[in-house]
Amino acid sequence: MEQEYTIEVKQITKQFRLYSDRGAELKERLLFKKRNHYEIRQVLKGISFSVRKGEAVGLIGHNGCGKSTTLKLLTKIMYPDSGEIMMKGRISSLIELGAGFHPDMSGRENIYTNASIFGLTKKEIDARLHDIIAFSELEEFIDDPIRTYSSGMYMRLAFSVAINVDADILLIDEILAVGDTNFQTKCFNRLREMKAKGVTVMIVTHDLGTVEKFCERAIWLNDGLIIKEGRSAEVVDAYVNFMNQKRLEEEPALPAPSQDTAPPPAEIDYSANRFGLRYIEIIQARMKNAQNKNSRIFQTGDPLVIEIDYQIHQKLDEYVFGFGFYTLDGVCLYGNNTQLDRICVRSDQESGTIAVQIEALPLLAGKYILNVAVVDKDGTPMDFYRNYCDFEVISDDRSTGFFKVPHRWRV
């Protein structure tokens, strides 16, 4: 193993047997042999990577790609089927919340138990006990049984022990997602201090922002293979683009929203989800993507077309069609109609379709609601449809908020 590396992984593979209905007892296994059927799932297919001393590396990828399995192999919770793993120095890990804790023992007793698993002697634990308790901020609960702790308190205690064992390598699996914001900030500040002192850190997480901010490098796993490895920002961008494309390709065929075919009301109930005099009725609305296909998933910056099919039951001088984008909480992000754009819509036909094209959708990633409506020229609702359908926007833009605002920095 090269002196500069603390972790070296060479062509490791790992597979598991997945039983469909395996008997729990020997008698069941002998009498019902057909129930012992299993299939082989290859989780890791020969991955190799190295991590230098004092480096922070993030493992990213979708669920089931092999991230957590890789971390468990590094901690020797399990062993690879083939390949080689070389680790240099004492290893501390936060793989599973509360692992190594006994629920009926107090927090203080669990500190001694957990720290001893990491290789500390009682004398060493005694010397660190005050620092562990102080960092966890659990002084008033430290002698209570662990089973009375919340998940956040579990995490505080587990993290406090893990960072106080003088480890050379720290392995973390998603555990920092638990706990309040202030304590998370405190944890990352401590991790930065440890990294500056030469501790190697590997993090498995779905929080791509954490990977970019904290890790110098990232490794993207997909289907048991390393797809990309390098600078965090570059790997995260590639992963986000891949997942966006996958989301578009896997979009299911969605049925049209159910329509209310009740007779026109005598009075307008403005509190209803759908209201109006129904002199003209919206039959269906469609959202079309850049490929002119019906969709409910769109990308920021792509064109979007909204088509509204209508049927006229009683002629009016003018019809005003509108649409609006709303948050899931009902906040209006944008609304417009033909009257605001000074377009006069008249029709002698009993039915028809009107469309509005958005050249470049400015919404950032998130889920939104589409409202559609038709009113008369004085604003009296004819068919106003709140929450007509929901739709999703995906994006590789890392801006916050709701809208993409074209901009350029000049230094």
VOGU-3710 file (C-alpha; in Angstrom, 3 decimals, decimal comma):
1> meqeytievk> 0,000/0,000/0,000  1,379/3,386/-1,014  2,316/5,604/1,915  0,065/8,499/0,848  -3,128/6,421/0,737  -5,142/5,423/3,823  -7,759/3,487/1,799  -7,129/1,337/-1,263  -9,855/-0,761/-2,863  -8,926/-3,091/-5,706
11> qitkqfrlys> -11,508/-4,862/-7,877  -13,904/-5,815/-5,081  -17,103/-7,715/-5,858  -20,047/-8,590/-3,649  -23,171/-10,589/-4,284  -26,127/-11,614/-2,143  -28,629/-14,441/-2,233  -32,211/-13,196/-2,255  -34,606/-15,929/-1,103  -38,198/-15,754/-2,254
21> drgaelkerl> -39,567/-17,701/0,753  -36,854/-19,299/2,807  -37,850/-21,536/5,724  -36,812/-20,268/9,134  -36,193/-23,730/10,636  -34,197/-26,752/9,448  -37,384/-28,865/9,350  -39,058/-26,362/7,011  -36,016/-26,276/4,737  -35,969/-30,067/4,428
31> lfkkrnhyei> -39,720/-30,560/3,917  -40,257/-27,592/1,622  -37,157/-27,524/-0,556  -38,890/-25,570/-3,310  -39,260/-22,665/-0,900  -35,464/-22,386/-0,731  -35,336/-20,890/-4,214  -33,144/-17,814/-4,433  -31,645/-15,514/-6,987  -28,176/-14,000/-7,032
41> rqvlkgisfs> -27,916/-10,216/-6,965  -24,539/-8,762/-7,844  -24,292/-5,544/-5,837  -20,643/-4,651/-6,603  -19,052/-5,687/-9,893  -15,372/-4,980/-9,441  -14,781/-1,430/-8,228  -11,428/0,166/-7,438  -10,534/3,492/-5,830  -7,991/5,069/-3,488
51> vrkgeavgli> -8,343/7,772/-0,837  -5,451/9,892/0,406  -4,750/10,832/4,008  -6,829/13,837/5,088  -9,090/13,663/2,035  -12,900/13,793/2,161  -14,699/11,677/-0,452  -18,440/11,423/-1,080  -20,109/8,273/-2,402  -23,234/9,134/-4,404
61> ghngcgkstt> -25,760/7,237/-6,468  -29,389/6,159/-6,385  -30,777/3,618/-3,903  -29,424/0,114/-4,426  -26,325/1,134/-6,388  -23,888/-0,291/-3,787  -22,898/2,761/-1,696  -23,780/1,407/1,744  -22,448/-2,049/0,856  -19,097/-0,466/-0,027
71> lklltkimyp> -18,972/1,320/3,328  -19,843/-1,885/5,210  -17,016/-3,680/3,401  -14,614/-0,943/4,481  -15,680/-1,329/8,114  -15,396/-5,138/7,844  -19,015/-5,629/8,861  -19,008/-7,900/5,811  -16,310/-9,099/3,446  -15,978/-8,966/-0,358
81> dsgeimmkgr> -16,388/-12,078/-2,501  -13,247/-11,119/-4,388  -10,792/-8,253/-4,559  -8,735/-6,540/-1,904  -9,313/-3,774/0,645  -6,395/-2,130/2,447  -6,964/0,330/5,303  -4,261/2,159/7,234  -5,003/3,349/10,772  -7,830/3,210/13,302
91> isslielgag> -11,322/3,208/11,778  -14,371/4,911/13,275  -17,770/4,550/11,622  -21,316/5,853/11,758  -23,014/3,249/9,600  -26,354/2,785/11,309  -28,149/4,940/13,845  -27,704/3,482/17,316  -25,550/0,535/16,205  -23,677/-0,814/19,225
101> fhpdmsgren> -26,061/0,854/21,693  -28,057/-1,166/24,237  -31,542/0,352/24,736  -31,744/-0,467/28,453  -28,346/0,987/29,304  -27,856/4,660/30,050  -26,159/7,062/27,682  -23,063/7,097/29,911  -22,860/3,283/29,944  -23,317/3,159/26,183
111> iytnasifgl> -20,433/5,582/25,708  -18,115/3,079/27,411  -19,545/0,150/25,424  -19,464/1,914/22,067  -16,030/3,461/22,514  -14,575/0,090/23,526  -15,829/-1,331/20,207  -13,640/1,269/18,500  -10,642/-0,020/20,475  -10,366/2,456/23,350
121> tkkeidarlh> -9,381/1,296/26,831  -11,363/2,303/29,921  -8,616/4,745/30,867  -8,788/6,386/27,425  -12,588/6,591/27,610  -12,403/8,143/31,086  -10,148/10,858/29,683  -12,571/11,608/26,843  -15,874/11,190/28,687  -16,390/14,878/29,493
131> diiafselee> -15,684/15,952/25,893  -18,066/13,310/24,496  -20,924/14,344/26,774  -20,302/18,068/26,255  -20,296/17,762/22,452  -23,510/15,709/22,469  -25,263/18,389/24,588  -27,015/15,579/26,487  -25,757/16,355/29,989  -29,202/16,230/31,619
141> fiddpirtys> -30,159/12,995/29,828  -26,834/11,146/29,935  -27,910/8,811/32,757  -31,319/8,019/31,218  -31,864/4,739/29,305  -31,104/5,008/25,591  -34,601/3,726/24,725  -35,991/7,057/25,968  -33,871/9,002/23,444  -35,223/10,488/20,243
151> sgmymrlafs> -33,509/9,714/16,922  -31,780/13,099/17,099  -30,415/12,329/20,566  -29,204/8,932/19,315  -27,323/10,660/16,526  -25,763/13,227/18,848  -24,404/10,556/21,143  -23,230/8,252/18,324  -21,453/11,084/16,513  -19,871/12,391/19,722
161> vainvdadil> -18,348/8,992/20,443  -17,168/8,452/16,855  -15,255/11,735/16,655  -13,524/11,273/20,002  -11,728/7,978/19,412  -8,684/9,471/17,652  -9,590/7,741/14,380  -7,474/7,927/11,246  -10,459/7,066/9,022  -14,076/8,122/9,605
171> lideilavgd> -16,863/6,430/7,614  -20,344/8,006/7,663  -23,519/6,630/6,077  -26,326/9,230/5,824  -26,537/9,575/9,608  -25,976/13,344/9,581  -29,409/13,787/7,994  -30,790/13,350/11,525  -30,793/16,166/14,053  -31,465/19,891/14,091
181> tnfqtkcfnr> -29,755/22,383/11,813  -27,531/23,865/14,516  -26,149/20,489/15,535  -25,567/19,503/11,896  -23,521/22,683/11,458  -21,593/21,846/14,617  -20,894/18,327/13,290  -19,561/19,576/9,976  -17,370/22,142/11,678  -15,856/19,343/13,742
191> lremkakgvt> -15,425/17,188/10,630  -13,529/20,041/8,969  -11,250/20,274/12,006  -10,616/16,514/11,875  -9,912/16,654/8,156  -7,433/19,485/8,694  -5,626/17,249/11,208  -5,255/14,495/8,606  -8,318/12,310/9,263  -9,690/10,656/6,127
201> vmivthdlgt> -13,480/10,964/5,755  -15,825/9,000/3,484  -19,492/9,980/3,385  -22,418/8,155/1,790  -25,250/10,632/1,268  -28,075/11,724/-1,014  -27,431/15,346/-0,035  -25,455/16,516/-3,053  -24,953/19,949/-1,495  -23,028/18,338/1,368
211> vekfceraiw> -20,797/16,480/-1,104  -19,971/19,667/-2,999  -19,300/21,754/0,104  -17,369/19,260/2,200  -15,752/16,708/-0,128  -12,841/17,355/-2,472  -13,741/14,291/-4,522  -16,843/12,275/-5,282  -17,401/8,759/-6,580  -20,614/8,020/-8,470
221> lndgliikeg> -21,785/4,412/-8,269  -24,442/2,986/-10,544  -25,489/-0,661/-10,754  -22,382/-1,815/-8,877  -19,883/0,075/-11,044  -18,040/3,382/-10,757  -19,437/5,632/-13,476  -17,421/8,759/-12,686  -14,790/9,797/-10,158  -13,170/13,195/-9,708
231> rsaevvdayv> -13,830/16,723/-8,459  -17,078/16,854/-6,483  -18,776/19,534/-8,581  -18,082/17,719/-11,856  -19,286/14,340/-10,561  -22,417/15,845/-8,965  -23,317/17,667/-12,201  -22,931/14,466/-14,220  -25,058/12,525/-11,735  -27,823/15,167/-11,678
241> nfmnqkrlee> -27,965/15,242/-15,497  -28,160/11,441/-15,596  -30,970/11,298/-13,023  -32,925/14,065/-14,792  -32,734/12,183/-18,078  -33,736/8,949/-16,358  -36,709/10,691/-14,751  -37,879/11,903/-18,159  -37,496/8,477/-19,768  -39,337/6,689/-16,965
251> epalpapsqd> -42,313/9,056/-16,860  -45,454/6,905/-16,719  -48,380/7,455/-19,047  -50,813/9,480/-16,945  -54,564/9,540/-17,532  -56,311/12,838/-18,092  -57,700/14,425/-14,917  -61,296/13,470/-14,175  -63,759/16,122/-15,257  -66,835/17,341/-13,390
261> tapppaeidy> -69,859/17,000/-15,707  -72,429/18,442/-13,320  -75,050/20,836/-14,786  -74,392/24,591/-14,706  -74,910/26,006/-11,186  -77,566/28,532/-10,284  -74,998/30,465/-8,235  -71,218/30,524/-8,350  -69,474/28,917/-5,373  -66,109/30,673/-5,430
271> sanrfglryi> -64,752/28,400/-2,693  -65,128/25,255/-4,831  -62,248/23,612/-6,676  -64,148/24,136/-9,931  -66,720/26,877/-10,367  -68,430/28,997/-13,029  -71,630/29,451/-15,047  -70,520/26,896/-17,680  -71,691/28,930/-20,675  -68,380/27,664/-21,995
281> eiiqarmkna> -66,763/24,552/-20,542  -63,184/23,323/-20,374  -63,217/19,732/-21,632  -59,543/18,990/-21,136  -56,163/20,697/-20,746  -52,842/19,239/-21,853  -49,226/20,121/-21,152  -46,753/19,305/-23,933  -42,977/19,094/-23,689  -40,196/20,019/-26,113
291> qnknsrifqt> -40,929/16,862/-28,155  -44,609/17,910/-28,469  -45,683/14,970/-26,294  -48,164/15,073/-23,446  -46,147/15,190/-20,237  -46,109/16,259/-16,630  -42,321/16,405/-16,313  -40,396/19,306/-17,826  -36,911/20,750/-17,727  -36,063/24,299/-16,751
301> gdplvieidy> -35,482/26,350/-19,898  -37,350/23,988/-22,238  -40,423/25,055/-24,228  -43,849/24,210/-22,826  -47,261/24,297/-24,529  -50,581/24,308/-22,681  -53,586/23,318/-24,815  -57,160/23,817/-23,618  -60,074/22,025/-25,321  -63,384/23,818/-24,804
311> qihqkldeyv> -67,073/23,480/-25,678  -69,493/26,397/-25,974  -73,017/25,976/-24,591  -74,119/29,607/-24,766  -72,401/32,164/-26,987  -70,636/35,179/-25,511  -69,186/38,282/-27,132  -65,680/37,347/-25,994  -63,953/34,487/-24,165  -60,979/35,091/-21,891
321> fgfgfytldg> -58,708/32,047/-21,386  -56,100/31,955/-18,645  -53,623/29,752/-16,824  -51,563/29,938/-13,652  -48,635/28,184/-11,996  -48,967/27,604/-8,255  -46,937/26,020/-5,480  -48,326/22,965/-3,686  -49,260/25,373/-0,874  -51,437/27,413/-3,217
331> vclygnntql> -49,134/30,397/-3,736  -49,477/31,913/-7,202  -46,120/32,055/-8,960  -47,360/33,291/-12,323  -50,682/33,906/-14,028  -51,796/35,273/-17,369  -54,769/35,371/-19,723  -55,663/36,412/-23,241  -57,204/39,694/-22,067  -54,013/40,755/-20,246
341> dricvrsdqe> -52,086/40,060/-23,455  -54,710/42,087/-25,401  -55,850/39,131/-27,463  -59,583/39,058/-28,252  -60,948/35,515/-28,539  -64,272/35,048/-30,328  -65,714/31,840/-31,753  -68,689/30,806/-33,830  -67,883/27,117/-33,380  -69,409/24,861/-30,744
351> sgtiavqiea> -65,994/23,599/-29,686  -62,318/24,267/-30,228  -58,805/24,351/-28,788  -56,685/27,253/-27,644  -52,981/26,974/-26,905  -50,364/29,083/-25,193  -46,660/28,499/-25,785  -43,979/29,289/-23,229  -40,667/29,614/-25,045  -38,456/28,770/-22,064
361> lpllagkyil> -39,962/27,509/-18,805  -38,368/29,623/-16,033  -39,441/27,463/-13,071  -36,703/25,761/-11,058  -36,792/22,131/-9,902  -39,852/21,204/-7,860  -43,492/20,200/-7,992  -46,156/22,685/-9,063  -49,884/23,001/-9,769  -51,532/24,154/-13,013
371> nvavvdkdgt> -54,756/26,171/-12,883  -56,808/26,791/-16,044  -59,826/29,024/-16,526  -62,161/30,735/-18,965  -64,141/33,840/-18,005  -66,180/36,434/-19,883  -64,790/39,866/-20,779  -65,996/41,285/-17,431  -64,247/38,562/-15,440  -67,313/36,485/-14,562
381> pmdfyrnycd> -66,139/32,860/-14,202  -67,451/30,498/-16,852  -65,262/27,525/-15,952  -62,517/28,156/-13,427  -60,503/25,038/-12,549  -58,218/25,200/-9,507  -55,579/22,468/-9,093  -56,280/21,107/-12,560  -53,164/18,917/-12,419  -49,761/18,778/-10,816
391> fevisddrst> -46,509/18,744/-12,775  -42,812/18,423/-12,023  -39,832/20,464/-13,144  -36,300/19,030/-13,144  -33,174/21,118/-13,504  -29,407/21,131/-13,185  -29,570/24,781/-12,075  -28,478/25,000/-8,438  -30,196/28,332/-7,762  -32,682/28,548/-4,905
401> gffkvphrwr> -36,266/29,778/-5,087  -38,777/29,212/-7,877  -37,474/30,991/-10,994  -34,377/30,824/-13,146  -33,118/34,383/-13,565  -30,546/34,879/-16,332  -27,503/36,572/-14,819  -23,774/37,013/-15,155  -21,150/37,709/-12,501  -18,445/40,282/-13,170
411> v> -15,470/40,504/-10,821
//
